[in-house]
Amino acid sequence: MKAWFARWRIAVALKAGPRLSGSLRGTSSASEQPGDLEQELTALDRALRETAPTLKTPPSLHSSIMRAVRAAERPAEGPRGWSFPKWLPAPALVALALLVTWYVRLGPVRPPAPNPQSLAAATTALEMGGQMAQAMPSAVVAPLADELERLNRDLANTAQFLLASLP
């Protein structure tokens, strides 16, 4: 790994300049001489630079590209204003359907049709209440009247005791 790293540093140094630094010359592996590696890399670099192909573009290339660009069809531009989105009707219809459903379900309250049986039952209950108010007062009020009489008697006895206790 150290030898590979040393070779990489030598290759980078050769790209940067023609001569290697002293620290790079001493870091190659023991099996190779630093000078041999430097000579090999320098020869390889020179050979690669001399044999690099030079690309020449034909002079008609630019004009043919420009002709093709001019001949290409351009899409016609539409008016640049408020364009009506194509998806807008769908959510509007859904919202309208929800509003109609809500109105029908929770709309104006209609009074229910009167049921003759329910009115008859209510009338019977009211008549029974009136009859009970006339017949039951003595039965309901009698125990309360007795209790009130006993309470008054206790108050009178308490008043007599307190008056007798005073000097």
Secondary structure per residue as TSV (DSSP state, phi and psi in degrees):
chain	resnum	aa	ss	phi	psi
A	1	M	-	360.0	-39.4
A	2	K	H	-66.4	-37.1
A	3	A	H	-67.4	-39.6
A	4	W	H	-64.7	-42.0
A	5	F	H	-65.1	-38.4
A	6	A	H	-65.6	-41.7
A	7	R	H	-63.6	-39.9
A	8	W	H	-63.8	-41.7
A	9	R	H	-65.2	-37.1
A	10	I	H	-66.2	-42.1
A	11	A	H	-64.1	-40.3
A	12	V	H	-65.7	-40.5
A	13	A	H	-66.1	-36.8
A	14	L	H	-65.8	-35.7
A	15	K	H	-66.6	-36.1
A	16	A	H	-74.4	-40.1
A	17	G	-	-159.2	172.9
A	18	P	S	-76.8	-25.8
A	19	R	S	-114.9	145.2
A	20	L	-	-84.4	151.1
A	21	S	-	-77.1	163.5
A	22	G	H	-64.4	-33.6
A	23	S	H	-70.5	-31.8
A	24	L	H	-76.8	-29.6
A	25	R	H	-67.8	-30.9
A	26	G	T	-90.5	2.4
A	27	T	T	-101.2	2.7
A	28	S	S	-76.4	170.4
A	29	S	-	-69.0	163.0
A	30	A	T	-72.0	-23.0
A	31	S	T	-78.1	-20.7
A	32	E	S	-115.3	149.0
A	33	Q	-	-86.4	139.8
A	34	P	H	-60.9	-35.6
A	35	G	H	-65.8	-39.5
A	36	D	H	-63.1	-43.2
A	37	L	H	-64.9	-41.7
A	38	E	H	-63.3	-41.2
A	39	Q	H	-66.4	-40.7
A	40	E	H	-63.8	-44.9
A	41	L	H	-67.5	-37.0
A	42	T	H	-66.2	-42.7
A	43	A	H	-65.8	-41.2
A	44	L	H	-64.2	-42.0
A	45	D	H	-63.3	-43.6
A	46	R	H	-64.6	-41.7
A	47	A	H	-65.4	-39.9
A	48	L	H	-68.1	-36.9
A	49	R	H	-70.0	-35.7
A	50	E	H	-75.3	-31.9
A	51	T	T	-93.9	8.2
A	52	A	-	-66.1	128.0
A	53	P	-	-71.8	140.9
A	54	T	-	-100.4	124.8
A	55	L	-	-90.5	127.2
A	56	K	-	-116.3	128.5
A	57	T	-	-89.0	140.4
A	58	P	-	-66.7	145.5
A	59	P	T	-65.0	-23.1
A	60	S	H	-85.5	-3.0
A	61	L	H	-63.6	-46.5
A	62	H	H	-62.0	-45.1
A	63	S	H	-67.1	-36.4
A	64	S	H	-68.5	-37.1
A	65	I	H	-64.6	-44.4
A	66	M	H	-64.5	-38.7
A	67	R	H	-62.8	-41.7
A	68	A	H	-65.5	-36.9
A	69	V	H	-67.2	-44.1
A	70	R	H	-67.3	-33.3
A	71	A	H	-79.7	-16.8
A	72	A	S	-63.9	141.1
A	73	E	-	-76.1	134.1
A	74	R	-	-102.2	137.1
A	75	P	-	-67.5	142.1
A	76	A	-	-70.0	135.1
A	77	E	-	-85.8	132.9
A	78	G	-	-79.9	174.6
A	79	P	-	-66.5	139.8
A	80	R	-	-98.8	72.4
A	81	G	S	-133.8	-152.1
A	82	W	-	-74.7	106.3
A	83	S	-	-94.6	136.8
A	84	F	-	-76.8	116.1
A	85	P	-	-63.9	139.4
A	86	K	T	-71.6	-24.9
A	87	W	T	-86.9	-7.3
A	88	L	S	-64.5	-38.6
A	89	P	H	-62.2	-33.9
A	90	A	H	-62.9	-53.0
A	91	P	H	-65.2	-30.5
A	92	A	H	-66.3	-40.7
A	93	L	H	-66.6	-39.1
A	94	V	H	-64.1	-43.3
A	95	A	H	-63.7	-40.8
A	96	L	H	-63.7	-41.7
A	97	A	H	-63.9	-39.8
A	98	L	H	-65.0	-40.3
A	99	L	H	-65.4	-41.1
A	100	V	H	-64.7	-43.3
A	101	T	H	-61.9	-43.5
A	102	W	H	-63.6	-42.0
A	103	Y	H	-66.1	-41.8
A	104	V	H	-66.4	-39.6
A	105	R	H	-75.7	-41.9
A	106	L	H	-115.2	20.2
A	107	G	S	-66.7	-156.9
A	108	P	S	-62.4	141.0
A	109	V	-	-81.9	125.2
A	110	R	-	-98.1	131.7
A	111	P	-	-67.7	138.9
A	112	P	-	-71.3	153.7
A	113	A	-	-66.3	135.6
A	114	P	-	-66.4	136.6
A	115	N	-	-100.4	120.1
A	116	P	H	-61.6	-30.9
A	117	Q	H	-67.9	-39.8
A	118	S	H	-68.5	-34.4
A	119	L	H	-68.0	-36.8
A	120	A	H	-66.2	-40.1
A	121	A	H	-66.4	-40.0
A	122	A	H	-66.5	-40.1
A	123	T	H	-63.0	-42.5
A	124	T	H	-62.2	-42.2
A	125	A	H	-64.9	-40.2
A	126	L	H	-66.5	-40.1
A	127	E	H	-65.1	-40.7
A	128	M	H	-64.4	-37.5
A	129	G	H	-63.8	-40.4
A	130	G	H	-65.3	-41.5
A	131	Q	H	-65.9	-37.8
A	132	M	H	-69.3	-36.1
A	133	A	H	-64.8	-30.1
A	134	Q	H	-82.4	-36.7
A	135	A	H	-87.9	-30.4
A	136	M	S	-94.1	-7.3
A	137	P	H	-58.5	-42.0
A	138	S	H	-66.4	-36.9
A	139	A	H	-71.1	-34.4
A	140	V	H	-84.2	-38.3
A	141	V	H	-84.7	-23.2
A	142	A	H	-57.6	-48.9
A	143	P	H	-64.4	-35.9
A	144	L	H	-68.1	-37.9
A	145	A	H	-64.9	-40.8
A	146	D	H	-61.8	-42.8
A	147	E	H	-65.0	-39.2
A	148	L	H	-66.0	-38.1
A	149	E	H	-64.4	-42.1
A	150	R	H	-65.5	-37.6
A	151	L	H	-64.3	-43.2
A	152	N	H	-62.9	-40.0
A	153	R	H	-64.2	-41.7
A	154	D	H	-63.4	-39.3
A	155	L	H	-65.2	-40.5
A	156	A	H	-65.1	-42.4
A	157	N	H	-63.9	-39.0
A	158	T	H	-65.5	-41.3
A	159	A	H	-64.0	-42.2
A	160	Q	H	-63.7	-40.6
A	161	F	H	-64.2	-43.7
A	162	L	H	-66.8	-38.4
A	163	L	H	-68.1	-33.5
A	164	A	H	-74.2	-26.2
A	165	S	H	-80.0	-20.7
A	166	L	-	-73.2	143.8
A	167	P	-	-76.1	360.0
